Every structure is written in C-alpha cells, then in structure tokens.
Amino acid sequence: MQETQFRNYLKERKLTSQEINLAVNSVKEFEEYLERKNISFKTAGLDALKDYISYLIEEKKNSMNRLIAIARYCYFTKKDDYYVYLVSTFGARNVLPDIGERVALFAGEAVRQKVFQDFKLPPLGSSIDNYPQLTQIIMDRMKTELSAETCKKILTWNYHKVPTETFNDNKDRFKKSSSIDEFLKNEHQRFVDELKKFMNEDRIWFEQKITPEVLTFVQNNQEICTGVKRDNWIYITKIPYAPQQYLEEKDFIMKRYYACHCPLVRSAILNEKIEISDLFCYCSAGYEKLRFDVIFEESVEAEILESVLKGDVRCRFAIRIPRGKMK
C-alpha cells in the first residue's frame, strides 16, 4: 500500500486524523484479503473487488465509510475500473427513499405507504443489477396512484443533493455576459478545457475516462453538458456514462447501455424482462436543470426530448428560459 502518499492525499482533502486512520485501515484490510487469495491489488480484476464486497456484506462490514475509503484509494492509485464500480454501487442509493419523501409531500403519507409497501434496499455495496426491478415496482405503483404530471413534479428534483453553491460562479459569469449565447459558448470552452486537463493528468472526470476521441466528441457538440439556445429554450445533451465505449460501440442496445448514467435503471437496458417507465428520467432532468435554477435565480421548466428509457441512444433535455431572463 502507498500509505504515506495516501495519507498526504487525504490530508489535502481535509480529512481528520481519525478519518485518515480509518481509511488507511480499510484499505489495508482489503489488501490483506487479496493477499490471502494470492492476488495483488495492482493486478486484481474486477471480480476480486466484487468478491470482497460480498464478503463485507456477509460479515456486516459494508459501511459507507469503508467503501468510500477504498474508492478514494482506487482513485488515488488510478485503479479506474475499481473506482467507477464502487461509485456506481452507492452513487444513487438514497434516490428511491428520497422519492418516497417527495411522494408523501405531494400526495400524502397514505400514498407513500402504498407505493413503497415492503420496500427494502439491497445491502450497501450490492451490484447495480439489483436495483432496476425495484425501480420498476416503484414506478409502476407511482403511475397507478398518481397522475403523470404529478409523477413528473415529484421526480424532477435535486436527488443527488448537489449544493446550489456549486453553481454560484456560473451565475456570476452569466450576469457578466452580454447574451445567453455568449455565456453558453464560453461555458462550453471552460468545460472542454476542464476535460482536457483531466485527460492530460490521466484522471477520471466524475466517472468518465477522458480520451482524445471523447474530448473531440465533446468539442464538436456544444449541447454536451453545456447547452445551445434556440428561441426560448436551452438544449442539453448528457455526456455518455462510458463515453469511449459509447463511441466505439456499433450495437444499438449496448450503445444505449453505455449512454445511461443511472445505476437504478442501467442494467435494465440489457434485460428485456424489466420495463421501467421513461418518466423516471425526469430525475435526470432535475439534475440538469439545477444549474439553470441557480443561474436564472428561479425554478426553471425542464422537458425530456430523448432518453435511453424512451428507446433513444442518448439523453437530451430542454430547459425553458424564464420570462424576463432572456438576453
């Protein structure tokens, strides 16, 4: 284990001494597990990580702190496949329970009880393959108990709990721009520059590996993660979850799979027995609109134009520019 370097990395992230010690011990226990299996951390395949998580679940040691510690070490050591897998297992874990809170807010506790009857999340660290069937059940019940419009309102929300302060700089740059077109063009260039930096430093951007092909793909389409204004709308296309594989893939279904970000539904694309309502993608619309809620200083309208659950090969949204905010 690269203990000294990892400790310094965690110090830079402003973790306390106690948190650093717990993180280091978590990684050491993982490496000791691999050693007992005659596997080295450096060469271990993804199955070794999955086996270890199964062991943690069985031993009731699958705490969030432990999994985050291992994920951080994988990010630090550029064990990218491990890092992306770990993040996927807990990245959207609280979304379904939080949807339940919103159901109660909009329709009352009795409706929430009907929608979430016998609801139980898979153990923390479980494969994302365990989530789509649960998501399907919740969505089917919501559509039975609620109107489509109410479902949209419930789902269009900041379920990833991104702090609105994250976008304060965007808001300041918008106020200084002479037009929305100028603002979006400049924002896209900033985004491209950010991706280029991650590519040159060989670092994962969120869960995405940035390659020269991916960078060119983004450069050539301002809609990706930024937006293009047409009339009273801003059109945004999501960057694929696995962009390099997406660009290389020829099979239509697999291309949709590589496009999808949501761990609660992604594996359903490969399973014909699971059909999840495309209304669920309004959760993603809620994430996309948050930046513009902050920029325009009010809640904006968001619509889904294309989505993987609708059968499309990409996810694309429209954000309505509020009255009086056009420039």
Secondary structure as GFF3:
##gff-version 3
##sequence-region A 1 327
A	DSSP	alpha_helix	3	12	.	.	.	ID=ss1
A	DSSP	alpha_helix	17	36	.	.	.	ID=ss2
A	DSSP	alpha_helix	46	58	.	.	.	ID=ss3
A	DSSP	alpha_helix	64	76	.	.	.	ID=ss4
A	DSSP	alpha_helix	80	90	.	.	.	ID=ss5
A	DSSP	alpha_helix	95	107	.	.	.	ID=ss6
A	DSSP	alpha_helix	109	115	.	.	.	ID=ss7
A	DSSP	three_ten_helix	128	130	.	.	.	ID=ss8
A	DSSP	alpha_helix	132	145	.	.	.	ID=ss9
A	DSSP	alpha_helix	148	155	.	.	.	ID=ss10
A	DSSP	three_ten_helix	164	167	.	.	.	ID=ss11
A	DSSP	alpha_helix	168	176	.	.	.	ID=ss12
A	DSSP	alpha_helix	180	200	.	.	.	ID=ss13
A	DSSP	alpha_helix	212	219	.	.	.	ID=ss14
A	DSSP	beta_strand	228	230	.	.	.	ID=ss15
A	DSSP	beta_strand	233	237	.	.	.	ID=ss16
A	DSSP	alpha_helix	243	248	.	.	.	ID=ss17
A	DSSP	alpha_helix	252	259	.	.	.	ID=ss18
A	DSSP	three_ten_helix	266	270	.	.	.	ID=ss19
A	DSSP	three_ten_helix	278	281	.	.	.	ID=ss20
A	DSSP	alpha_helix	282	296	.	.	.	ID=ss21
A	DSSP	beta_strand	302	306	.	.	.	ID=ss22
A	DSSP	three_ten_helix	308	310	.	.	.	ID=ss23
A	DSSP	beta_strand	316	320	.	.	.	ID=ss24
###
